[in-house]
């Protein structure tokens, strides 16, 4: 089953993106470089523990 996870900017702490991930096949934390609107540059975004409500 795919779960919705939040991606949080490491520099400003804002949740900018949400993605889906299969936690059974990929249990490790997701990390990617994405554009942050607040910092106006590409920063590292990590999987957050915060939940996204549908």
C-alpha positions as a Markdown table, in Angstrom:
| # | Residue | x | y | z |
|---|---|---|---|---|
| 1 | Unk | 0.0 | 0.0 | 0.0 |
| 2 | Unk | 1.2 | 3.5 | -0.9 |
| 3 | Unk | 1.3 | 6.1 | 1.8 |
| 4 | Unk | 1.3 | 9.9 | 1.4 |
| 5 | Unk | 4.4 | 11.5 | 2.9 |
| 6 | Unk | 5.4 | 15.1 | 3.4 |
| 7 | Unk | 8.8 | 16.6 | 2.2 |
| 8 | Unk | 10.1 | 19.2 | 4.6 |
| 9 | Unk | 12.9 | 21.8 | 3.7 |
| 10 | Unk | 15.9 | 21.3 | 5.9 |
| 11 | Unk | 16.8 | 25.0 | 5.9 |
| 12 | Unk | 13.5 | 26.7 | 6.6 |
| 13 | Unk | 11.4 | 23.8 | 8.0 |
| 14 | Unk | 8.4 | 24.4 | 5.7 |
| 15 | Unk | 6.5 | 21.5 | 4.2 |
| 16 | Unk | 6.6 | 22.2 | 0.5 |
| 17 | Unk | 5.8 | 18.9 | -1.3 |
| 18 | Unk | 3.8 | 15.7 | -0.8 |
| 19 | Unk | 4.5 | 12.4 | -2.5 |
| 20 | Unk | 3.4 | 8.8 | -2.3 |
| 21 | Unk | 5.8 | 6.0 | -1.2 |
| 22 | Unk | 5.5 | 2.3 | -0.7 |
| 23 | Unk | 6.9 | 1.9 | 2.8 |
| 24 | Unk | 7.1 | -1.9 | 2.5 |
| 25 | Unk | 9.6 | -1.9 | -0.4 |
| 26 | Unk | 11.4 | 1.3 | 0.6 |
| 27 | Unk | 11.6 | 1.6 | 4.4 |
| 28 | Unk | 14.4 | 4.2 | 4.3 |
| 29 | Unk | 13.8 | 7.9 | 4.6 |
| 30 | Unk | 13.3 | 9.8 | 1.3 |
| 31 | Unk | 15.7 | 12.7 | 0.5 |
| 32 | Unk | 15.8 | 14.8 | -2.6 |
| 33 | Unk | 16.8 | 18.3 | -3.8 |
| 34 | Unk | 13.8 | 20.4 | -4.5 |
| 35 | Unk | 13.0 | 24.2 | -5.0 |
| 36 | Unk | 12.0 | 26.0 | -1.8 |
| 37 | Unk | 9.7 | 29.0 | -2.3 |
| 38 | Unk | 10.7 | 30.7 | 0.9 |
| 39 | Unk | 14.4 | 30.5 | 0.3 |
| 40 | Unk | 14.1 | 31.0 | -3.5 |
| 41 | Unk | 16.7 | 28.3 | -4.2 |
| 42 | Unk | 17.1 | 24.5 | -4.4 |
| 43 | Unk | 17.5 | 22.9 | -1.0 |
| 44 | Unk | 17.5 | 19.4 | 0.5 |
| 45 | Unk | 14.1 | 18.1 | 1.4 |
| 46 | Unk | 13.6 | 15.1 | 3.7 |
| 47 | Unk | 10.7 | 12.9 | 4.5 |
| 48 | Unk | 8.8 | 14.4 | 7.5 |
| 49 | Unk | 7.1 | 12.7 | 10.3 |
| 50 | Unk | 4.1 | 15.1 | 9.9 |
| 51 | Unk | 1.0 | 13.5 | 8.4 |
| 52 | Unk | -0.9 | 14.9 | 5.4 |
| 53 | Unk | -4.7 | 14.8 | 5.8 |
| 54 | Unk | -6.8 | 13.9 | 2.8 |
